[in-house]
Amino acid sequence: MPPDVLIFCYVTFLMGAIAALGALSERRRRRFEPEPTEDNLFRCRKCSYVYTDDSDVELSRCPQCGLSNEAVEF
């Protein structure tokens, strides 16, 4: 076998192995990552408590002090 074919096969094998490891790592990361939630995030203006509530709620009462708060926008 000529040296250029050996080098090509070696580089192709290494690139394939790196791609396979990357794909496996990404698949594993997605499996253990928490699912995104549809809940809204709220922060109380009075006591600064951070909590979540259903996505269909515009105003939510703080479980700590009872003040109604609007959802936090990102």
Summary of the structure (lengths in Angstrom):
residues: 74
radius of gyration: 25.5
end to end distance: 59.7
largest distance: 78.6
contacts: 143
relative contact order: 0.13
helix: 41%
strand: 20%
